[in-house]
Amino acid sequence: MFKVAHSPKEEVSILDFKIGSPAAALVVDVCSFLPIRASILLGMCGGLRRRYQIGDYFVPVAAIRGEGTSDFYFPLEVPALANFLMQRAVTRILDQEKAVYHVGITYTTNMRFWEFNEEFKNRLKITKAQGIEMECATLFAASYKRKFTLGALLIISDLPLAEGGVKTKQSAQYVFDHFMPDHIEKGIQTLKIAREMQAHHVKGAYHRNIETGFSSHP
C-alpha cells in the first residue's frame, strides 16, 4: 500500500501513503511500532484566507476533526493537536530560511467536491479555519494516542474559496514541479533539528526512541 525510500546517510525515510484519513490512521498505527524518533507530514492544503498565496507554507498547530476517523481514537471533546516540539522545529527552519509561512488551524474533511457544497462552505467559514485538507486531524489524534512524535508542514496548493481557485490536475502538477524539492528539504532539516532537541530532552516530544539510529516522516 505504501511506497518508502530510505536514506541511510541522512537517517531519514520518506513514506508515501497517498491521501485520506484512513491511510493516515494506518500509517501511524504501523509506524508507532517502529524505532522512529520523529516524523513530519509534508502535505498540501487549501488556503482559506485572501492574503495567502500558492506556494506559501502553512504550519498547523491543530486540526478540526471533521473527517470521522479520529473518532476511533478519542471522544469528540479531545482536540487534535500537532506535537509541540515538532512544530517548534518546523518554525525554526522556516524562520532561518526566511520562508513565507502562516500558522493556524486546518479543517480535516473526507468530503470530496466540497467546493460546490454551499452548506458545508458556510459551516467551514464559521469554524474560522485557515486551511483545509484530509489528514491532519487523524494524524494528530492517532499519534497522540500512540505516543508517536509527529508534526506537519503543509504547502498551500490552492485557494478554493477564491474565484477560479479550485485545484485542478494542472495546478497540482505546477505545485509539485515548483515547490516539492524545497518542501522535502525543509522537512529533512526539521527532522534533524527535532532530533537535536530530543537529544537535549527539550519538552514537548516523546523520548522513547532517541537512542535509536532511524528517523522517518510520512
Secondary structure, DSSP 8 states (H G I E B T S, - for coil): --EEEEETTTTEEEEE--SSHHHHHHHHHHHTTS----EEEEEEEEE-STT--TT-EEEEEEEEEESSGGGGTS-TTS-EE--HHHHHHHHHHHHHTT--EEEEEEEEE--TTGGG-HHHHHHHHHHT-SEEESSHHHHHHHHHHHT--EEEEEEEEE-TTSTT-S--HHHHHHHHHHHHHHHHHHHHHHHHHHHHHHHTT-TTS--TTTTSS--EE-
